[in-house]
């Protein structure tokens, strides 16, 4: 389908939408130019012209099959922001020309308990934005390292006209991944909150927890991150490799958000919690953590995990961030530098999220 035929307003396409992007052809190859087809624009679909797409570390894990199960060719990207260029005849949520975003999922079963509760991210039949079976034209879903995307209006998000698009893109994953557990465990004024790690996830955790009124401490292994942590909103910084500093803070925290995607000492962090308090893991290392049960038993502490949020909560997060002028710290790159960005991300050489300017495609 020539997408220009869909730019005049409401329309339903009967041909696949031509798309261009960058894809991994296998687990060892660099990402390269790739042309493909998206499904026709259905009655409830919106066609979004992508302007920016964030680069998440999970994109690298999947492109390199580090979590197993990757399908190729793969077009990564689930931190998508852009502009609606066409809408299906039955669409009521969006109009042509409005800003819209797509996060980590593009569909779910819509019937299970999780979906009914507005927590589609926990549906067993969630359709992820890329690397999931595509039920319309029999391929897999392709993500946001591309010029457009077709998505059901119910799985698209509204983006404020006042928000900076580039710094908003990572909110669709890094933002909601940290916002959801902070909200679920009612983080707010008077609480002492620890954020472990100051990367793409951690820096958003600091910003959000600070905005919610918490007293925020960053746990880091790098002395060089102390100044930046305070700039982002941290009240205190603890070098987690300093046993004296860790011992001094033992049993003083109400909540800890662990945003590290590499293996580290979970027991040492659980020791920081008060009795009956919570630590939530949002980072996802490639190897399992080691855990001593006594770290939980002593003090009746809980260790849990949290994924992204549902569509309703993700919209709530976007509105909250727009109102409070919160965005991700980003380095905008042309699509031609995506492979370099992958290597730099693995080395931790980014503050704090790469975002692709899709006009360079």
Beta strands, then each sheet from edge to edge (+ up, - down):
strand 1: 17-23
strand 2: 32-38
strand 3: 45-55
strand 4: 80-87
strand 5: 99-102
strand 6: 105-107
strand 7: 127-128
strand 8: 148-152
strand 9: 157-158
strand 10: 192-196
strand 11: 215-220
strand 12: 236-239
strand 13: 253-258
strand 14: 273-281
strand 15: 302-305
strand 16: 330-334
strand 17: 353-357
sheet 1: 1+ 2-
sheet 2: 8+ 3- 4+ 5- 9+
sheet 3: 8+ 3- 17+ 16+
sheet 4: 6+ 7-
sheet 5: 12+ 11+ 10+ 13+ 14+ 15+
end
